[in-house]
Amino acid sequence: MRQCKRCGRALRNGKSMERGYGLTCWQHHLDELEQQFLKIQLTIDDIMKMDQEEQTDV
């Protein structure tokens, strides 16, 4: 029987075994991925500010 990559519990469900995470840990994993994505994501305001800074540096 396989174990969850996050908590180490035994996985019984076929889908969980494919993912490597139990249902709860899978949701936690997805939440962590989303938080990582949001940290590196640029908004249009960030891009416009960068453009303005480049224009004033010239």
VOKOLTI-967350 format. One record per residue (C-alpha): x, y, z; residue number from 1. Coordinates in Angstrom, 1 decimal, always signed. Layout:
REM VOKOLTI-967350
+--------+--------+--------+-----+
:     px :     py :     pz : seq :
+--------+--------+--------+-----+
:      X :      Y :      Z : NUM :
...
+--------+--------+--------+-----+
END
This chain:
REM VOKOLTI-967350
+--------+--------+--------+-----+
:     px :     py :     pz : seq :
+--------+--------+--------+-----+
:   +0.0 :   +0.0 :   +0.0 :   1 :
:   +1.3 :   +3.5 :   -0.9 :   2 :
:   +1.7 :   +6.3 :   +1.5 :   3 :
:   +0.7 :  +10.0 :   +1.3 :   4 :
:   +3.7 :  +12.2 :   +0.3 :   5 :
:   +2.5 :  +14.8 :   +2.9 :   6 :
:   +1.4 :  +13.0 :   +6.0 :   7 :
:   +2.7 :   +9.5 :   +5.5 :   8 :
:   -0.7 :   +7.8 :   +6.0 :   9 :
:   -1.6 :   +4.7 :   +3.9 :  10 :
:   -3.5 :   +5.5 :   +0.7 :  11 :
:   -6.4 :   +3.2 :   -0.1 :  12 :
:   -8.2 :   +5.1 :   -2.9 :  13 :
:   -7.0 :   +4.5 :   -6.5 :  14 :
:   -7.1 :   +8.2 :   -7.4 :  15 :
:   -5.2 :   +9.1 :   -4.2 :  16 :
:   -2.6 :   +6.5 :   -5.1 :  17 :
:   -2.1 :   +8.0 :   -8.5 :  18 :
:   -1.7 :  +11.5 :   -7.1 :  19 :
:   +0.4 :  +10.4 :   -4.1 :  20 :
:   -1.7 :  +12.4 :   -1.7 :  21 :
:   -4.8 :  +11.7 :   +0.3 :  22 :
:   -7.9 :  +13.9 :   -0.3 :  23 :
:   -7.2 :  +16.4 :   +2.5 :  24 :
:   -3.5 :  +16.5 :   +1.9 :  25 :
:   -4.2 :  +17.0 :   -1.9 :  26 :
:   -6.3 :  +20.0 :   -1.1 :  27 :
:   -3.5 :  +21.4 :   +1.1 :  28 :
:   -1.0 :  +20.8 :   -1.6 :  29 :
:   -3.1 :  +22.7 :   -4.2 :  30 :
:   -3.6 :  +25.5 :   -1.7 :  31 :
:   +0.2 :  +25.7 :   -1.2 :  32 :
:   +0.8 :  +25.7 :   -5.0 :  33 :
:   -1.7 :  +28.6 :   -5.4 :  34 :
:   +0.0 :  +30.6 :   -2.7 :  35 :
:   +3.4 :  +30.1 :   -4.4 :  36 :
:   +1.8 :  +31.2 :   -7.7 :  37 :
:   +0.3 :  +34.3 :   -6.2 :  38 :
:   +3.6 :  +35.3 :   -4.8 :  39 :
:   +5.3 :  +35.4 :   -8.2 :  40 :
:   +2.4 :  +36.6 :  -10.3 :  41 :
:   +2.6 :  +40.1 :  -11.8 :  42 :
:   -0.4 :  +42.3 :  -12.1 :  43 :
:   -1.0 :  +44.7 :  -14.9 :  44 :
:   -0.3 :  +47.5 :  -12.4 :  45 :
:   +3.2 :  +46.0 :  -11.7 :  46 :
:   +4.0 :  +45.8 :  -15.4 :  47 :
:   +2.8 :  +49.4 :  -16.0 :  48 :
:   +4.9 :  +50.6 :  -13.1 :  49 :
:   +7.9 :  +48.8 :  -14.5 :  50 :
:   +7.3 :  +50.5 :  -17.9 :  51 :
:   +7.1 :  +53.9 :  -16.3 :  52 :
:  +10.3 :  +53.3 :  -14.3 :  53 :
:  +12.1 :  +52.3 :  -17.5 :  54 :
:  +10.9 :  +55.4 :  -19.3 :  55 :
:  +12.1 :  +57.7 :  -16.5 :  56 :
:  +15.5 :  +56.0 :  -16.4 :  57 :
:  +16.3 :  +56.8 :  -20.0 :  58 :
+--------+--------+--------+-----+
END
